[in-house]
């Protein structure tokens, strides 16, 4: 869903906080007005769900364009029931690398947030798949890849990815808005799950990240 920029009137994403065309930074009042207009024009249920869960705290930065959190924790710990041998893990890595073709990461996109070490063959396989295909495809706007990235950031995908609930929430919100025709009830439920336990400060950061993802991927 896109609405006109208050300054240049070019269409920009609903969650955008800065216009990619004229670089206007939206004020709190402009954000609220865009919300009112979006609701009045009857945007889809999925986008309304994003708006409701994320609380519309677009301007939590205090006007300088940057969110300044006190502390945002990122859980990078992984608890696994089994530990495979190094030979098994190395074998799984080689097989995965032969299976999953490396897709080029779009210029400027950050490297995949994979875990430093895998202790199971399954983790190694998931890690190669995530880094080579899901992560770069997600930055290209692929719906399934964005779903996988959001899921892995929230669950670790068998220890392959660093858990980051804030980023998980942001990716899920971005995919719902960027893919209104494909997003369904399951995405709405996952959005509630991945965003529902965040603190107010974390929600603000998730909103900022979601807006940046939408502008970068959908712009």
N, C-alpha and C positions, 0 to 999 in steps of 0.2 A: 504493500500500500504506500502510495506517494502523495504528498500534498505540496502546494506551492511554497517556495521560500518567501518569507515576509519581505525580504529586501529586493531580490531580483525576479521573483515569481516563477523561477524555474522549478520543476518538480524535484523534490528530494524525499528521501525515506522518512516514514513517520517517526522513527526513533532517532533520526539525525539531530545532532545538536549544533552542527556547523554546516553551512551550505558548501558543497564541493565546487559550485560554479562561481559564486561571488565571495566566498569565504566569510560570509556573515555568521557570527556566533549568536545563536538564538537566545533571547532573554527569557527569564522565567515566565513573564506574561505572554510572550509569543508561543512558548511551549504549551501553556495552558489553552491558549486560543486554538492552536492546532489540534489539541485533544478534543476540544468542543466541536470543532468542525468535522473531525474524523467520526465522532459519535453521531453527529447530525446527519452525515451522509451514509450511515449504515455500513461501516466497514465490516469485514468478515469476523466470525466468532473467534477465530484463531488469533487475530491481531488484537481484538478486544481482551482476550485472555492475557496476552503479553502485557498490555497496558495495565490491567488490573493487578497482575502479580508483581510487576516491577515497580508499581507505586508511582510512576511518573515523576520520580525524583531527578529529572534531567539536569537541573541546575544546582545540584548539591555542591558544586565546585566553588560557590561563593562569587561567581562572576569572572574568574580569571581563566576559565576554560579547562582547568585541570582538577581532578578529584584528589584530595589529600587525605587518605585514610590514616587512622591511628595505627592500627595493625590489622593486616589481613593474613590469616593463616592459610598455608597451602600444605595439605597433608601429603607427604611423599612416602609415607611408610606403607609397606605391603606385607600382608600376612598370608603365607601360602602353606597349604597342608603338606605338600611334597616337595622334595628337592631332587632334581635330576643331576646326573654326573656332567662334568664339563664336556666330555665327549658327546653325550646325548644332546646337550645344548648347542654345541658347535655344529653338530650334524643337522639339527633342526634349522639353524641359522642358514647354513649353506643351501639346504633344500628350499627354504623360503625365498632366498635371494635368487635361486634359479627359477622359481615359480612366479614371483611378483616383479614385474618390470618396473624399474624406477621411473616415476613420472616427474618431470621437471617442476620444481617449486616456483610459483610466480615470483617475479622480481619484487624484492622488498618484504616478502612474507617471512616470518621468523622460522627458525628450525623447529622440527617436531619435538614436543616436550616428552620424549621417551624417558623411561627410567634408566638409571645408570647401569644397573646390573639385572640380569634375569637369572632366576634360580631353577626354572623349569623349561623344558623344550617347548611347551605350549606358549609360555611367555615370549620366548625367542621368536616363534612363528608370528605371533600377534604383533610383536614389535616391528618386524620387518614389513608386514602388511600395512601397519599404521603409518610408518615413516615413508614408505615408498608409494603408497597409493591413497589411503584415506586422507592424510594430512594435505598433500598438494591438491588433490581433487576438491577438498572442502574449500580451499582458498580460491578455487575456480567456480564455486557456487553449486557443485554437485550435491543434490539433495541427500542421497544415501550416504555420501561421504561426510556431510555435515552432521547427519544423525549419528554416524559412528564416532566422529570426533567428540560430540557432546556426551555420548554414552561413555566413551573411554576416559574422558577427563573426570567423569563422575564416579567411575567404578574401577579404574586402572586397567581393565581388560586383561585380567590374569597377571597383573604386575608389569605389563608392558609400558604403561604410560603413567606419568606423575599425576596424582590426583589433584585437581584444582576445581573445587565446586563453583567458584565464582566464574571461571571461564566456561565451565560446563553450562551454567545458567545462561551466560552470554551467547554461546553458540546455539543453544536451543532456541532462544528468543529470536536470534538472527535468522535461523532456518525457517521458523514459523512465518516471519514477515516476508522473507524473500521467496518462499515457496507456498503461497496461499492455496494454490490448486492441489498441491500434493499433501500438505500437512493435514493430519486428521486428529481424531480424538486421542490416539495414543501419544501423539506429539504434545497435545495439551496436557495430558496426564504426566508425561515426563517433564514438561516445563514446570508443573506444580512441584514435582518431586525434587528437581534439581535447583529450583529457586526458593522453595518454601522454607528451608531451614537456614537461610542466610540472615545475617544481621543487617540492620539498616545501612550501615556503612558498606557492607559487602554488596547489598542491592544497588547502591549508588554506583559502585565500581562496575558491577555487571551491566548496568544500563549504559554506562560510558563505553564499555567494551563492545556491547551489542551494537551501539550506534556506529562505532568505528568499523566493525565487521560489515555492517550493512552498507556503509558508504564505500568501503574498499571493494567488496565483492559485487555489490549491485550497482555501483556507480557507473 
